[in-house]
């Protein structure tokens, strides 16, 4: 999610920014920018030159000039052969001619036998046994006819799906309640219980029936993870003093997983889910800083402030006011007990959130595991390097807040191909994800980059004046502070990461950054400009975002050096060339890239948007791309900032094309496909998000009525909008995107 259409609402995915003194690299002081052709006339780009220093040989299957299908596609199939869809403000999902879609599941649909249909008027309960809200990242896990794991199955599967958040205003998730819910404190326990249940993860079975996928309501595989579900803590921080709470004196357990955004799929067949903006769900009282300092917890104040939990800062939903029960009190994280270690209160509860969480979708008896070795921050997706026998695995991650960092984890264990088929999948995860090295990225002005080790043995961390790190567990729990210490590059909201299966290069969506200025522009984040939204609102910064990509040194996942360029700059097609640096046309232009997924069957890179800067012209969208490789473009000096950056080869109508446009207020997020490439699953998150809570009694004022307005579920043309998953197929039975 990005800037909301109505300024009265808080964007829960853009609520924090890096306030540390750590500078952006290669910062430039320049004259104040005044450009955008819509406002002050077009300004051309600066000098261009041939890209130097990081040129790479074209790898098989990724020739940027070719539209030849990769192995597995029929010779008569042409990737991106569909006609681009136009921009749209309609309350309808728009896809190309020759394609169809159906709704697979939506908020509140039952996941257990005996759970009734969703009424969608705010009277439903039992959300622990229903799909949660804000469908987000998801992954496909094939099932055989016998119900055993089968990665090749396109007939039966499990889907593991995040439920990031809920549509809310003034505390309450108002579409869940008949009267819009309570907009003041304290919150009723019944409301809090519903909201805690709709966050988390769903795992559910899907099966083809007469050639069409449907979910299986009474499947024995179906399960939910919500905020009262026990979850294990693994890795360096497990059992550490920083994890001790009243719930787990041993510091090895917590409850739930929260604000889950992007996902990933491990080479051994498990789901990994990123906890994103979890910090805003907690609060602590005014005076807690002094209490902690007096009790010898002064360093915890530094950590809490760095993660956005200053004393007196209100929580997002006020869950801590639901009652005296422990499940409510845990959201109030002030020092309240007399213990020396936090075993009698929840002063350390915040430390148990902010991780990559691993789940075995095939075995609901196994508790999910938070992998602390991968660091703690506002996680988006976790993208794995291409496994190579005898070589370690890398996991690429972004921290989605303004001015935060890009991270990589490299496993201590080298990949063993046989581990891909082991039945003890979470035990395999222990071997690859609990021990290894965490790095943070520094992007240099010459197109090179370096991975800086975040280790207690790094002198910059061990001797950091800003925070006294105790050990490696402390480094993992306070990864942002460690990254500050080593001078990592502040980025424009790193969102999803994805690995190109053709060549192993890593793509990272940088959604936007309203804090970017001329003075802080740098080669990896080179734009600052103004954008008019509607008729009067002016947005500034890196308004439309961009996608950066990197190539590891020698192609090795464990390398500590890389080359990089900017694959695409988001922009409106009519913007001047100083903004529209990728030369996007009206069939390609997009703003605020967020979701980023390569589909294995075709190698297409799908770019999903979560936008608030172009929604005066079009709803959020999904574009399909056939990218080349790092170094296939040129350099460009950005007018207004004077920064020279590295730009990927400009897209053509054959390499970048709009495939889908969503409904008003929605974000397009999450994507997976059947192994045969003939079914594509996509999430339409928070349709009608800009609806005002005060308008709950008047359905004619809802911003969207989807999917009720297409006949799915209760409510018809005046239905309350619901987050939902759709499945897209091609009418001729072909592969999606051809």
C-alpha positions as CSV (number, residue, x, y, z in Angstrom):
1,X,0.0,0.0,0.0
2,X,1.1,3.5,-0.7
3,X,-0.4,7.0,-0.3
4,X,-4.1,6.6,0.2
5,X,-6.6,8.4,-2.0
6,X,-8.1,10.1,1.1
7,X,-5.5,12.0,3.2
8,X,-7.5,11.2,6.4
9,X,-6.3,7.6,6.3
10,X,-2.9,6.4,7.4
11,X,-1.0,4.3,5.0
12,X,0.0,1.3,7.0
13,X,2.8,0.3,4.5
14,X,4.4,3.8,4.5
15,X,4.4,4.6,8.2
16,X,8.1,4.7,9.0
17,X,11.3,6.0,7.7
18,X,15.0,5.8,8.6
19,X,15.8,8.8,10.9
20,X,19.3,7.7,11.6
21,X,22.2,10.0,10.8
22,X,23.6,7.4,8.3
23,X,23.9,9.4,5.1
24,X,22.8,8.3,1.6
25,X,25.9,7.5,-0.4
26,X,27.2,10.0,-3.0
27,X,24.8,12.7,-1.8
28,X,24.7,15.8,-4.0
29,X,23.7,19.3,-3.1
30,X,22.1,20.8,-6.2
31,X,19.7,23.6,-7.2
32,X,16.1,23.0,-6.2
33,X,14.3,20.8,-8.8
34,X,11.5,22.3,-10.7
35,X,10.3,20.1,-13.4
36,X,7.5,17.9,-14.7
37,X,6.1,18.6,-18.1
38,X,2.6,18.7,-16.6
39,X,3.6,21.6,-14.3
40,X,6.5,23.6,-15.6
41,X,7.3,22.2,-19.0
42,X,9.4,19.3,-20.2
43,X,13.1,19.2,-19.4
44,X,15.3,16.8,-21.4
45,X,17.7,14.3,-19.9
46,X,21.3,15.0,-19.6
47,X,24.2,13.4,-21.5
48,X,24.1,9.7,-22.3
49,X,27.0,7.3,-22.6
50,X,27.6,3.6,-23.2
51,X,27.3,1.6,-19.9
52,X,30.8,0.9,-18.8
53,X,32.4,-1.3,-16.1
54,X,29.7,-3.8,-15.5
55,X,28.9,-5.2,-19.0
56,X,27.9,-8.9,-18.8
57,X,27.7,-11.6,-21.4
58,X,24.2,-12.4,-22.5
59,X,23.1,-15.7,-20.9
60,X,21.1,-18.4,-22.7
61,X,17.4,-17.7,-22.5
62,X,17.7,-14.0,-21.5
63,X,18.5,-12.2,-24.7
64,X,16.8,-8.8,-24.3
65,X,16.3,-8.5,-28.0
66,X,14.6,-11.8,-28.3
67,X,10.9,-12.8,-27.8
68,X,11.7,-16.5,-28.3
69,X,9.9,-18.7,-25.7
70,X,12.2,-20.4,-23.2
71,X,12.4,-24.2,-23.0
72,X,9.0,-25.7,-22.3
73,X,6.9,-23.3,-24.4
74,X,5.4,-24.5,-27.7
75,X,7.0,-23.1,-30.8
76,X,3.8,-21.2,-31.8
77,X,3.6,-19.4,-28.5
78,X,4.9,-15.8,-28.3
79,X,5.5,-14.3,-24.9
80,X,3.7,-11.1,-24.3
81,X,1.6,-11.8,-27.4
82,X,-1.6,-10.4,-25.8
83,X,-2.9,-7.0,-26.5
84,X,-2.1,-4.5,-23.7
85,X,-5.1,-3.5,-21.6
86,X,-5.9,0.2,-21.2
87,X,-5.8,2.1,-17.9
88,X,-9.1,2.0,-16.1
89,X,-11.0,3.6,-13.2
90,X,-13.9,1.1,-13.4
91,X,-15.1,-1.1,-10.6
92,X,-14.0,-4.2,-12.5
93,X,-10.9,-6.3,-13.0
94,X,-9.6,-5.8,-16.6
95,X,-7.6,-8.4,-18.4
96,X,-6.7,-8.9,-22.0
97,X,-9.0,-10.2,-24.7
98,X,-8.8,-14.0,-24.9
99,X,-8.5,-14.4,-21.1
100,X,-11.0,-15.1,-18.3
101,X,-10.9,-15.0,-14.6
102,X,-12.9,-16.3,-11.6
103,X,-12.8,-15.6,-7.9
104,X,-11.2,-18.4,-6.0
105,X,-11.7,-17.2,-2.5
106,X,-12.3,-14.0,-0.5
107,X,-12.3,-12.5,3.0
108,X,-14.5,-14.5,5.3
109,X,-15.0,-17.6,3.1
110,X,-15.2,-20.7,5.3
111,X,-12.1,-23.0,5.6
112,X,-13.7,-25.7,7.7
113,X,-16.5,-28.1,7.3
114,X,-19.5,-26.7,9.2
115,X,-18.5,-23.1,9.0
116,X,-21.3,-21.2,7.2
117,X,-21.1,-18.9,4.2
118,X,-19.9,-15.4,4.7
119,X,-22.8,-13.0,5.1
120,X,-20.7,-9.8,4.5
121,X,-22.8,-7.4,6.5
122,X,-20.6,-7.3,9.6
123,X,-22.3,-10.1,11.6
124,X,-19.9,-12.9,10.8
125,X,-17.7,-14.5,13.5
126,X,-15.4,-17.5,13.8
127,X,-12.6,-15.9,11.7
128,X,-10.1,-18.4,13.0
129,X,-11.9,-20.8,10.6
130,X,-12.3,-18.4,7.7
131,X,-10.0,-16.7,5.2
132,X,-8.4,-13.6,6.6
133,X,-8.2,-10.1,5.1
134,X,-5.9,-8.3,2.7
135,X,-4.8,-11.3,0.7
136,X,-1.1,-10.7,-0.1
137,X,1.9,-12.8,-1.1
138,X,1.2,-16.5,-1.9
139,X,2.9,-19.6,-3.2
140,X,1.7,-22.8,-4.9
141,X,2.6,-26.3,-3.5
142,X,1.6,-29.2,-5.7
143,X,-0.3,-32.2,-4.4
144,X,-0.5,-35.7,-5.9
145,X,-3.8,-37.5,-6.2
146,X,-2.8,-39.4,-3.1
147,X,-2.2,-36.2,-1.2
148,X,1.6,-36.2,-1.1
149,X,3.9,-33.4,-2.2
150,X,4.1,-33.3,-6.0
151,X,5.8,-30.1,-7.4
152,X,4.7,-30.9,-10.9
153,X,1.0,-31.2,-10.2
154,X,-1.3,-28.8,-12.0
155,X,-4.5,-30.5,-11.0
156,X,-4.3,-30.3,-7.2
157,X,-2.3,-28.1,-4.8
158,X,-2.1,-26.2,-1.6
159,X,-1.8,-22.4,-1.6
160,X,0.0,-20.7,1.3
161,X,-1.3,-17.1,1.5
162,X,-0.6,-14.0,3.7
163,X,-3.3,-11.9,5.2
164,X,-1.4,-8.6,5.7
165,X,-3.8,-6.3,7.4
166,X,-7.4,-5.0,7.2
167,X,-9.2,-1.9,5.8
168,X,-9.4,0.5,8.7
169,X,-9.9,4.1,9.7
170,X,-9.8,5.5,13.3
171,X,-8.8,2.2,14.8
172,X,-11.6,0.0,13.6
173,X,-11.5,-2.5,10.7
174,X,-14.9,-1.1,9.8
175,X,-16.1,-3.4,7.0
176,X,-16.0,-6.3,9.6
177,X,-18.7,-4.7,11.8
178,X,-22.4,-4.0,11.1
179,X,-22.1,-0.4,12.4
180,X,-18.5,0.2,11.3
181,X,-17.0,-0.7,14.7
182,X,-15.6,1.4,17.5
183,X,-13.5,4.5,16.6
184,X,-12.4,5.3,20.2
185,X,-10.7,3.5,23.1
186,X,-11.2,1.2,24.7
187,X,-12.0,-1.3,22.0
188,X,-14.5,-4.1,22.7
189,X,-13.0,-7.5,23.1
190,X,-15.2,-9.0,20.4
191,X,-13.9,-6.5,17.8
192,X,-10.3,-7.1,18.8
193,X,-10.8,-10.8,18.5
194,X,-12.0,-10.5,15.0
195,X,-9.2,-8.3,13.9
196,X,-6.5,-10.5,15.5
197,X,-8.0,-13.5,13.7
198,X,-8.1,-11.9,10.2
199,X,-4.3,-11.2,10.3
200,X,-1.8,-14.0,9.6
201,X,-1.7,-16.8,7.0
202,X,-4.1,-19.3,5.3
203,X,-3.0,-22.6,3.9
204,X,-5.8,-24.2,1.8
205,X,-6.3,-26.9,-0.8
206,X,-7.4,-26.2,-4.4
207,X,-8.4,-28.8,-6.9
208,X,-9.5,-28.7,-10.5
209,X,-13.1,-29.6,-11.2
210,X,-14.2,-29.8,-14.9
211,X,-11.0,-27.9,-15.7
212,X,-11.6,-25.1,-13.3
213,X,-9.8,-24.6,-9.9
214,X,-11.9,-24.2,-6.8
215,X,-10.8,-24.3,-3.1
216,X,-11.8,-27.3,-1.0
217,X,-13.6,-26.0,2.1
218,X,-13.5,-29.2,4.1
219,X,-9.9,-30.3,3.2
220,X,-7.9,-31.8,6.0
221,X,-4.9,-29.7,4.8
222,X,-6.6,-26.4,5.5
223,X,-5.4,-24.3,8.4
224,X,-5.0,-20.8,9.7
225,X,-2.2,-19.0,11.6
226,X,-3.5,-16.0,13.6
227,X,-2.4,-13.9,16.5
228,X,-3.1,-16.6,19.2
229,X,-1.2,-19.4,17.3
230,X,2.0,-20.7,19.0
231,X,5.1,-20.0,16.9
232,X,8.7,-21.1,17.5
233,X,11.7,-18.8,17.6
234,X,14.8,-20.2,15.8
235,X,18.3,-19.0,15.0
236,X,20.8,-16.9,16.9
237,X,18.1,-15.0,19.0
238,X,16.3,-18.2,20.2
239,X,16.6,-18.3,24.0
240,X,18.3,-14.9,24.1
241,X,17.5,-12.5,26.9
242,X,16.0,-10.1,24.3
243,X,13.2,-12.7,23.6
244,X,12.2,-13.4,27.1
245,X,8.5,-12.6,27.8
246,X,5.7,-13.5,30.2
247,X,4.4,-15.9,27.6
248,X,7.8,-17.6,27.1
249,X,10.3,-17.3,29.9
250,X,12.7,-19.4,27.9
251,X,12.6,-16.9,25.0
252,X,11.9,-19.6,22.4
253,X,8.2,-19.1,21.6
254,X,5.8,-16.3,20.7
255,X,2.2,-16.1,19.3
256,X,1.2,-15.3,15.8
257,X,2.7,-13.7,12.8
258,X,1.7,-10.2,11.9
259,X,1.4,-7.8,9.0
260,X,2.6,-10.5,6.6
261,X,3.3,-9.1,3.1
262,X,5.5,-10.9,0.6
263,X,6.3,-14.6,0.5
264,X,8.9,-16.9,-0.9
265,X,9.2,-20.6,-1.6
266,X,12.2,-22.6,-0.3
267,X,14.1,-25.1,-2.5
268,X,12.9,-27.8,-0.1
269,X,9.2,-26.9,-0.6
270,X,8.1,-24.7,2.4
271,X,6.5,-21.3,2.6
272,X,8.4,-18.3,3.9
273,X,6.5,-15.2,4.9
274,X,7.7,-11.7,5.7
275,X,6.5,-9.7,8.7
276,X,6.3,-6.2,7.5
277,X,4.9,-3.2,9.4
278,X,4.3,-5.1,12.7
279,X,5.7,-2.4,15.0
280,X,2.6,-0.2,14.7
281,X,0.4,-2.7,16.4
282,X,2.2,-2.1,19.8
283,X,2.3,0.8,22.2
284,X,4.1,1.9,25.3
285,X,3.3,4.5,27.9
286,X,4.8,7.9,28.4
287,X,7.4,7.5,31.0
288,X,8.6,4.1,29.8
289,X,11.9,5.5,28.6
290,X,12.8,6.7,32.1
291,X,11.5,3.4,33.7
292,X,13.7,1.3,31.3
293,X,16.7,3.5,31.9
294,X,16.3,3.3,35.7
295,X,16.0,-0.5,35.4
296,X,19.2,-0.9,33.3
297,X,17.3,-1.2,30.0
298,X,18.5,2.1,28.4
299,X,19.7,0.4,25.2
300,X,16.2,-1.0,24.6
301,X,15.0,2.6,24.3
302,X,17.4,3.1,21.4
303,X,16.1,0.0,19.7
304,X,12.4,0.8,20.3
305,X,12.9,4.3,18.8
306,X,14.8,3.0,15.8
307,X,11.9,0.6,15.1
308,X,9.3,3.3,15.4
309,X,7.9,2.7,18.9
310,X,8.6,5.9,20.7
311,X,6.9,6.1,24.1
312,X,3.3,7.5,24.0
313,X,2.9,6.5,20.3
314,X,-0.6,5.1,19.7
315,X,-1.0,1.6,18.3
316,X,-2.8,1.0,15.0
317,X,-5.9,-0.7,16.4
318,X,-5.8,-0.3,20.2
319,X,-5.8,-4.1,20.7
320,X,-4.1,-3.6,24.1
321,X,-7.4,-2.1,25.4
322,X,-9.5,-5.2,24.6
323,X,-9.4,-6.4,28.2
324,X,-7.3,-7.8,31.0
325,X,-6.6,-11.1,29.4
326,X,-3.0,-11.8,28.4
327,X,-3.9,-11.9,24.7
328,X,-4.7,-8.2,24.8
329,X,-2.1,-7.1,27.3
330,X,0.8,-8.3,25.2
331,X,0.3,-5.4,22.8
332,X,1.3,-2.9,25.6
333,X,5.1,-3.3,25.8
334,X,5.9,-0.9,28.6
335,X,8.2,-2.2,31.4
336,X,5.6,-3.2,34.0
337,X,7.0,-6.1,36.0
338,X,9.7,-6.3,38.7
339,X,11.8,-9.1,37.1
340,X,15.3,-8.4,35.8
341,X,14.7,-10.3,32.6
342,X,11.2,-9.4,31.4
343,X,9.7,-12.8,32.4
344,X,6.7,-11.1,34.1
345,X,5.7,-8.6,31.4
346,X,5.9,-7.9,27.7
347,X,8.7,-5.3,27.6
348,X,10.5,-7.6,25.0
349,X,7.4,-8.6,23.0
350,X,8.3,-6.3,20.1
351,X,11.5,-8.3,19.7
352,X,9.6,-11.4,18.8
353,X,8.2,-9.8,15.6
354,X,9.8,-8.7,12.4
355,X,11.2,-11.9,10.9
356,X,10.9,-14.3,8.0
357,X,8.6,-17.0,9.1
358,X,8.8,-20.5,7.7
359,X,5.7,-22.8,7.5
360,X,5.4,-26.3,6.2
361,X,2.1,-26.1,4.2
362,X,1.9,-29.9,4.0
363,X,2.0,-30.5,7.7
364,X,-0.2,-28.3,9.9
365,X,0.9,-30.2,13.1
366,X,4.3,-28.4,12.8
367,X,4.6,-25.0,14.4
368,X,5.8,-22.1,12.2
369,X,9.3,-21.0,12.9
370,X,10.7,-17.4,13.0
371,X,14.1,-17.4,11.4
372,X,16.0,-14.7,13.3
373,X,19.3,-15.3,11.4
374,X,17.8,-13.5,8.5
375,X,17.4,-10.3,10.4
376,X,14.6,-8.2,11.9
377,X,13.0,-5.4,9.9
378,X,9.9,-4.6,7.8
379,X,10.3,-7.7,5.7
380,X,8.8,-8.0,2.2
381,X,9.4,-11.1,0.1
382,X,12.3,-13.5,0.6
383,X,13.8,-14.5,-2.8
384,X,16.1,-17.5,-2.9
385,X,19.1,-17.8,-5.3
386,X,19.1,-20.6,-7.8
387,X,20.3,-23.7,-5.9
388,X,23.7,-25.0,-7.1
389,X,25.0,-28.3,-5.7
390,X,27.8,-27.7,-3.3
391,X,27.3,-23.9,-3.1
392,X,25.5,-22.0,-0.3
393,X,22.1,-20.5,-0.8
394,X,21.4,-16.8,-0.7
395,X,18.1,-15.1,0.4
396,X,17.4,-11.6,-0.8
397,X,15.2,-9.2,1.3
398,X,14.0,-5.7,1.4
399,X,13.1,-3.5,4.3
400,X,10.0,-1.5,3.3
401,X,10.3,1.9,5.0
402,X,11.6,5.1,3.5
403,X,15.4,5.2,3.6
404,X,15.8,1.6,4.7
405,X,18.1,-1.1,3.3
406,X,18.5,-4.2,1.1
407,X,19.7,-7.3,2.8
408,X,21.1,-10.7,1.9
409,X,21.5,-13.9,4.0
410,X,24.0,-16.6,2.9
411,X,23.6,-20.1,4.4
412,X,26.5,-21.7,6.2
413,X,25.5,-25.0,4.6
414,X,26.2,-25.7,1.0
415,X,23.2,-26.9,-1.1
416,X,22.6,-30.7,-1.2
417,X,20.1,-31.5,-4.0
418,X,18.7,-34.4,-2.1
419,X,17.4,-32.0,0.5
420,X,14.7,-30.8,-2.0
421,X,12.8,-34.0,-1.4
422,X,13.3,-34.7,2.3
423,X,10.1,-35.3,4.3
424,X,11.4,-33.4,7.3
425,X,11.1,-30.0,5.6
426,X,11.3,-27.7,8.6
427,X,14.4,-29.6,9.8
428,X,15.9,-28.8,6.4
429,X,15.0,-25.2,7.1
430,X,16.9,-25.4,10.4
431,X,20.0,-26.4,8.5
432,X,19.9,-23.7,5.9
433,X,18.2,-20.7,7.6
434,X,19.4,-20.8,11.2
435,X,23.2,-20.5,10.5
436,X,24.8,-18.3,8.0
437,X,25.9,-14.7,7.4
438,X,23.7,-11.6,7.1
439,X,24.7,-8.8,4.8
440,X,23.5,-5.3,3.9
441,X,24.0,-3.7,0.5
442,X,26.0,-0.6,-0.4
443,X,25.4,0.7,-3.9
444,X,28.4,2.6,-5.3
445,X,28.2,5.5,-7.8
446,X,30.3,3.6,-10.4
447,X,27.7,0.8,-10.8
448,X,29.4,-1.6,-8.5
449,X,28.2,-2.6,-5.0
450,X,29.3,-4.5,-2.0
451,X,27.7,-6.7,0.6
452,X,28.8,-5.6,4.1
453,X,28.7,-8.3,6.7
454,X,26.5,-7.7,9.7
455,X,28.5,-9.5,12.3
456,X,29.4,-8.8,15.9
457,X,33.0,-9.4,14.7
458,X,32.7,-6.4,12.3
459,X,34.6,-3.6,14.1
460,X,32.1,-1.0,12.8
461,X,29.3,-2.9,14.6
462,X,31.3,-4.0,17.7
463,X,32.4,-0.5,18.4
464,X,29.3,1.4,17.2
465,X,28.8,4.4,19.4
466,X,25.0,4.5,18.6
467,X,24.2,1.2,20.2
468,X,26.2,-1.2,22.3
469,X,25.7,-4.6,20.6
470,X,26.2,-7.5,22.9
471,X,26.4,-10.5,20.5
472,X,25.2,-11.9,17.2
473,X,21.7,-12.3,18.6
474,X,21.6,-8.6,19.3
475,X,22.8,-7.9,15.7
476,X,20.0,-10.1,14.3
477,X,17.3,-8.5,16.5
478,X,18.6,-5.0,15.7
479,X,19.6,-5.4,12.1
480,X,18.6,-1.8,11.2
481,X,21.0,-0.4,13.8
482,X,23.7,-2.7,12.6
483,X,23.1,-1.6,9.0
484,X,23.3,2.0,10.2
485,X,26.7,1.3,11.8
486,X,28.3,0.0,8.6
487,X,27.0,2.8,6.3
488,X,24.6,0.9,4.1
489,X,22.8,2.7,1.3
490,X,19.4,4.2,2.2
491,X,16.9,3.1,-0.5
492,X,13.5,4.2,-1.7
493,X,11.3,1.7,0.2
494,X,12.7,-1.7,-0.8
495,X,9.7,-3.9,-1.4
496,X,9.6,-7.4,-3.0
497,X,12.7,-9.1,-4.3
498,X,12.8,-11.7,-7.1
499,X,15.4,-13.8,-8.8
500,X,15.4,-14.1,-12.6
501,X,15.4,-17.9,-13.3
502,X,17.2,-17.3,-16.6
503,X,20.4,-15.9,-15.1
504,X,20.1,-15.6,-11.3
505,X,20.1,-11.8,-11.3
506,X,18.2,-10.1,-8.4
507,X,15.4,-7.6,-8.9
508,X,14.2,-5.3,-6.1
509,X,11.1,-3.1,-6.3
510,X,11.7,0.4,-4.8
511,X,8.1,1.6,-4.4
512,X,8.5,5.3,-3.9
513,X,9.9,7.7,-1.3
514,X,8.3,11.0,-0.3
515,X,11.4,11.7,1.8
516,X,13.8,11.7,-1.1
517,X,15.3,15.2,-1.8
518,X,17.7,16.7,-4.3
519,X,20.4,16.7,-1.6
520,X,20.0,13.0,-0.9
521,X,19.6,11.8,-4.5
522,X,22.3,9.2,-5.4
523,X,23.0,6.9,-8.3
524,X,20.8,4.1,-7.0
525,X,18.0,6.5,-6.1
526,X,18.5,9.3,-8.6
527,X,15.2,11.1,-8.9
528,X,13.5,13.9,-7.1
529,X,10.5,15.6,-8.8
530,X,7.0,17.0,-8.3
531,X,3.8,15.3,-9.4
532,X,0.3,16.8,-9.5
533,X,-2.4,14.4,-8.2
534,X,-5.9,15.3,-9.4
535,X,-6.2,19.1,-9.8
536,X,-4.2,20.5,-6.8
537,X,-2.3,18.0,-4.7
538,X,1.4,18.1,-5.3
539,X,3.5,15.0,-4.4
540,X,7.3,15.3,-4.2
541,X,10.2,12.9,-3.9
542,X,10.7,9.7,-5.9
543,X,6.9,9.7,-6.6
544,X,6.6,6.8,-9.0
545,X,9.4,4.5,-7.8
546,X,11.8,2.2,-9.8
547,X,13.1,-1.3,-10.0
548,X,16.8,-2.0,-9.3
549,X,18.6,-5.2,-10.3
550,X,22.0,-6.6,-9.4
551,X,24.3,-9.3,-10.6
552,X,26.5,-11.1,-8.1
553,X,30.2,-11.1,-8.6
554,X,31.2,-14.1,-10.8
555,X,27.6,-15.1,-10.5
556,X,28.1,-16.5,-7.1
557,X,25.3,-16.2,-4.5
558,X,27.9,-15.9,-1.7
559,X,29.8,-13.1,-3.4
560,X,30.5,-9.9,-1.4
561,X,30.5,-7.7,-4.6
562,X,27.9,-7.1,-7.3
563,X,27.1,-4.9,-10.3
564,X,23.8,-3.1,-10.6
565,X,21.6,-0.9,-12.8
566,X,18.0,0.5,-12.7
567,X,15.9,-1.9,-14.7
568,X,12.8,0.4,-15.0
569,X,11.8,3.8,-13.7
570,X,8.1,4.1,-12.9
571,X,6.5,7.1,-14.5
572,X,3.4,8.5,-16.3
573,X,3.8,8.2,-20.1
574,X,3.1,11.9,-20.5
575,X,5.8,13.0,-18.1
576,X,8.9,14.7,-19.4
577,X,12.0,12.7,-20.2
578,X,13.7,13.8,-17.0
579,X,11.1,11.8,-15.1
580,X,10.1,9.1,-17.6
581,X,13.6,7.9,-17.9
582,X,12.5,4.5,-19.3
583,X,10.5,6.0,-22.1
584,X,7.3,4.3,-21.0
585,X,4.3,4.5,-23.4
586,X,0.6,4.6,-22.5
587,X,0.5,0.7,-22.7
588,X,3.4,0.3,-20.3
589,X,3.4,3.2,-17.8
590,X,3.0,2.3,-14.2
591,X,3.7,3.8,-10.7
592,X,4.9,2.4,-7.4
593,X,6.1,-1.1,-8.2
594,X,5.6,-3.4,-5.3
595,X,4.9,-7.1,-6.0
596,X,7.6,-8.7,-8.2
597,X,7.4,-12.3,-9.3
598,X,9.1,-14.4,-12.1
599,X,6.8,-17.2,-13.2
600,X,9.0,-20.4,-13.8
601,X,7.0,-21.7,-16.8
602,X,7.6,-18.6,-19.0
603,X,10.3,-16.5,-17.2
604,X,8.0,-13.5,-17.4
605,X,8.6,-10.9,-14.7
606,X,5.2,-9.7,-13.3
607,X,5.3,-6.2,-11.8
608,X,2.4,-5.3,-9.5
609,X,1.6,-1.8,-8.2
610,X,0.5,-0.3,-4.9
611,X,0.0,3.2,-5.9
612,X,-1.3,6.5,-4.7
613,X,0.3,8.8,-7.2
614,X,-1.4,7.7,-10.5
615,X,-4.7,6.5,-9.1
616,X,-6.3,9.8,-10.3
617,X,-5.8,8.3,-13.8
618,X,-6.0,4.5,-13.3
619,X,-6.5,1.9,-10.7
620,X,-3.5,-0.2,-9.6
621,X,-2.2,-2.7,-12.2
622,X,0.0,-5.6,-13.2
623,X,2.4,-5.4,-16.1
624,X,4.3,-8.2,-17.8
625,X,8.0,-7.8,-18.6
626,X,10.7,-9.7,-20.5
627,X,13.9,-8.3,-18.9
628,X,17.4,-8.5,-20.2
629,X,20.4,-8.3,-17.9
630,X,22.5,-5.9,-15.9
631,X,24.5,-3.7,-18.2
632,X,22.3,-3.9,-21.3
633,X,21.5,-0.2,-21.3
634,X,23.4,3.0,-20.8
635,X,24.2,5.8,-18.4
636,X,22.0,8.9,-18.0
637,X,22.4,12.1,-16.0
638,X,19.2,13.0,-14.4
639,X,18.2,16.6,-14.9
640,X,17.4,18.5,-11.7
641,X,19.6,16.3,-9.4
642,X,22.7,16.1,-11.6
643,X,23.1,12.5,-10.6
644,X,24.4,10.0,-13.2
645,X,22.9,6.6,-13.0
646,X,22.8,3.3,-14.8
647,X,19.7,2.6,-16.8
648,X,18.6,-0.7,-18.3
649,X,17.8,-1.1,-22.0
650,X,14.6,0.9,-22.8
651,X,11.6,-1.4,-23.0
652,X,9.7,-2.0,-26.3
653,X,6.1,-3.0,-26.9
654,X,7.3,-6.6,-27.1
655,X,9.2,-6.5,-23.8
656,X,6.8,-4.6,-21.4
657,X,3.0,-4.6,-21.5
658,X,0.1,-3.9,-19.2
659,X,-1.8,-7.2,-18.4
660,X,-4.3,-6.3,-15.7
661,X,-5.9,-3.4,-14.0
662,X,-7.7,-3.8,-10.7
663,X,-10.7,-2.1,-9.0
664,X,-10.8,1.3,-7.2
665,X,-8.8,1.5,-4.0
666,X,-7.1,-1.9,-4.4
667,X,-3.6,-3.0,-4.5
668,X,-2.5,-5.8,-6.9
669,X,-0.3,-8.1,-4.9
670,X,0.8,-11.7,-4.7
671,X,1.1,-14.1,-7.6
672,X,1.8,-17.8,-8.3
673,X,1.0,-20.2,-11.1
674,X,0.3,-23.8,-11.7
675,X,3.4,-25.7,-13.0
676,X,2.0,-25.9,-16.5
677,X,1.6,-22.2,-16.7
678,X,-2.0,-22.3,-17.6
679,X,-3.5,-20.9,-14.3
680,X,-2.3,-17.7,-12.8
681,X,-3.4,-16.8,-9.2
682,X,-3.4,-13.0,-8.3
683,X,-4.7,-11.2,-5.3
684,X,-6.9,-8.1,-5.3
685,X,-6.2,-6.5,-1.9
686,X,-8.3,-4.0,-0.1
687,X,-10.8,-2.9,-2.8
688,X,-12.7,0.2,-1.8
689,X,-10.0,1.1,0.7
690,X,-10.8,4.8,0.5
691,X,-14.3,4.4,1.7
692,X,-15.0,6.4,4.8
693,X,-15.9,4.7,8.0
694,X,-18.8,7.2,8.5
695,X,-20.3,5.9,5.2
696,X,-20.7,2.3,6.3
697,X,-24.5,2.6,6.5
698,X,-24.7,3.9,2.9
699,X,-23.5,1.3,0.4
700,X,-23.9,3.7,-2.4
701,X,-20.9,5.6,-1.0
702,X,-18.6,2.6,-1.0
703,X,-15.6,3.2,-3.3
704,X,-15.9,-0.4,-4.7
705,X,-18.5,-3.2,-4.5
706,X,-16.2,-5.9,-5.9
707,X,-16.4,-8.9,-6.0
708,X,-20.1,-8.8,-5.0
709,X,-20.8,-6.8,-8.1
710,X,-19.7,-9.7,-10.3
711,X,-21.9,-12.2,-8.5
712,X,-19.4,-13.6,-6.0
713,X,-20.8,-14.0,-2.5
714,X,-23.5,-12.0,-0.7
715,X,-24.5,-8.4,-1.4
716,X,-24.7,-8.1,-5.1
717,X,-24.1,-4.6,-6.6
718,X,-24.2,-2.9,-3.2
719,X,-21.9,-5.5,-1.5
720,X,-19.2,-4.5,0.9
721,X,-15.9,-4.9,-0.9
722,X,-13.7,-7.9,0.0
723,X,-10.0,-8.8,-0.6
724,X,-10.0,-11.8,-2.9
725,X,-7.9,-14.2,-4.9
726,X,-8.6,-14.6,-8.6
727,X,-7.4,-17.4,-11.0
728,X,-6.8,-16.3,-14.6
729,X,-6.9,-18.7,-17.5
730,X,-6.5,-18.3,-21.3
731,X,-9.6,-19.2,-23.3
732,X,-7.6,-21.3,-25.7
733,X,-6.0,-23.3,-22.9
734,X,-2.6,-21.8,-23.5
735,X,0.0,-20.5,-21.1
736,X,-0.6,-17.2,-19.3
737,X,1.3,-14.3,-21.0
738,X,1.6,-15.8,-24.4
